Amino acid sequence: MEDISSCPDSIRVLALVIEVSQAQSWAEDIRQRDGDGREFEQDQLDLRLDNVRRLLLSVGPHSSNEIAAASHAFSDALADNNDVPPEGPWPESDNLKQVIRRELRADLLPAPQDWRDWARRVDFLAGRSWIGRHARSCPAGWLPLLERAVSQAEHWMDRAILEKYQTSQIKEKFGTLRWYVASNEVLSVIVDYAELASEFTCLACGAEGKLRGDRTWILTLCDAHDKLDREGNIHALSRLAYPELQK
């Protein structure tokens, strides 16, 4: 297994963005603990907040100036409140979330324009034996995430190594991308990065979206396709997300 510390800076940035996003989620979870009725022993709380600050402070030497600045501001806000996230609006948290979102959606291709474009691009990915037919199960809006991940994997890993890691499934689950593939540490980071980015990417069109959990079937959609879904046009939404249905 490859050690992530020996990888190029670019793959380390991917790993650190994931870590910072996780840290931010931890802190938000702690902030909401009273409303949820959850209780934390003080030593558990201290340990979790220590992890938050440690992960945030780790990004400085490796990530972009924007990620580093937002992360340090967030970490400083925790320290200013004696490592207890403040109640009410938390601008440092929201700013960090926005910076992470921009990082996760950077350098993406446009989503397929129609089912022919989708088929051409999916067939190109399916030609890789380590992905195969499972590429066809990826919603159209997330196809650029899959394409970017494949490009990253082929740039940072030997093709012979990639051939050892076979995909068993690609799908939407609980509103986000799930990519089940045997992997080493590098490929695991790449896959995690793609899955995390799907939380901010409309599965129908690839535009910036958000996880919509206020319904029976959780989906990540932009405002326009959220409206389409709420109007009951489930078949229209399905045809957009899965262009093969348009044939």
Salt bridges, closest charged atoms under 4 A:
GLU28 OE1 - ARG31 NH1 3.99
ASP29 OD1 - ARG38 NH2 2.82
ASP29 OD2 - ARG48 NH1 3.17
ASP36 OD2 - ARG38 NH2 2.38
GLU66 OE2 - ARG102 NH2 2.35
ASP83 OD1 - ARG53 NE 3.55
ASP117 OD1 - ARG120 NH2 2.62
ASP117 OD2 - ARG121 NH1 3.36
ASP123 OD1 - ARG136 NH1 2.68
GLU147 OE1 - ARG121 NH2 2.72
GLU154 OE2 - ARG128 NE 2.64
GLU154 OE2 - ARG159 NH2 3.50
GLU208 OE2 - ARG101 NH1 3.31
ASP214 OD1 - ARG215 NH2 3.45
ASP214 OD2 - ARG230 NH2 2.63
ASP223 OD1 - ARG212 NH2 2.88
ASP226 OD2 - ARG212 NH1 3.44
ASP226 OD1 - ARG215 NH2 2.36
ASP226 OD2 - ARG230 NE 2.99
ASP229 OD2 - ARG215 NH1 2.43
GLU244 OE2 - ARG136 NH2 3.06
GLU244 OE2 - LYS247 NZ 3.77
